[in-house]
Amino acid sequence: MDYPDKLYDYYLEVARSPCAPMNFAGSDMRFSSEYEVLESELAKAQSIHACGQPDWGKVLDISETLLRQQSKDLRVAVWLTWALHQRESYSGLLAGLGLLRELCEHQWAVVHPAKLRTRGAAFRWLVVRLEALLTQNLPLQNQQPLFRVVHEHLVRLDEVWSGHLGDAAPLLLPIRRQLAQRLERASQEHAPAAGLGGAIAQAKQATTCGRLSVSRATAIACVPWTGAACQSHVRCWTN
């Protein structure tokens, strides 16, 4: 089991672990100091007066702690997803989308926030960034297995969001259609990629983003291999 698989499984476990034995989703932490720190950090990306960009390592640390220990919050989940991309490139994005899909698909009734309008706003925050990212010149040739699973996550999220939010759901169809078309062209132009691990390794080498904290990287390295990934409907990495 290589690092990309462990990264994915690590954050899937965050999504599946209850915040408390008798309270899976925990409490709404909207007015907590941790939540305020996240909002302040993320606001740096929008403010012309802020010094520098958000500290994505801090966003990742706080988001994971909140999701694991205090609140299964979809707002925090989308922030963690984007922070993972900033820190771990496309393998991080895949892990974040896996976490978000797990919460939306299996825990919709209990996660926070309660208001559907607020959930929709959180999803739109992520979709805007995915639109800018996935319309770029993606390194598809050597990473087709990775991006095919990204596409699968987007398809399922689109279905879940549309089912629960109706016309208020953010529009993922243009993104996933374009990605599907580009994957189809890439598969026709190039031989199939050897595997997900090597593809993500190349992406990680190319990125200029920072790395996970030592403690988290150690925890990910210790994720046991149970074989469950092979049985999951989202983990068929290779063709």
HELIX and SHEET records of a PDB file:
HELIX    1   1 TYR A    3  ARG A   16  1                                  14    
HELIX    2   2 SER A   33  ALA A   43  1                                  11    
HELIX    3   3 TRP A   56  THR A   65  1                                  10    
HELIX    4   4 LEU A   66  GLN A   70  3                                   5    
HELIX    5   5 LEU A   74  HIS A  106  1                                  33    
HELIX    6   6 LEU A  116  LEU A  134  1                                  19    
HELIX    7   7 GLN A  144  LEU A  165  1                                  22    
HELIX    8   8 GLY A  166  ALA A  168  5                                   3    
HELIX    9   9 LEU A  173  GLU A  189  1                                  17    
HELIX   10  10 LEU A  196  ALA A  206  1                                  11    
HELIX   11  11 VAL A  214  ALA A  221  1                                   8    
HELIX   12  12 ALA A  228  GLN A  231  1                                   4    
END                                                                             
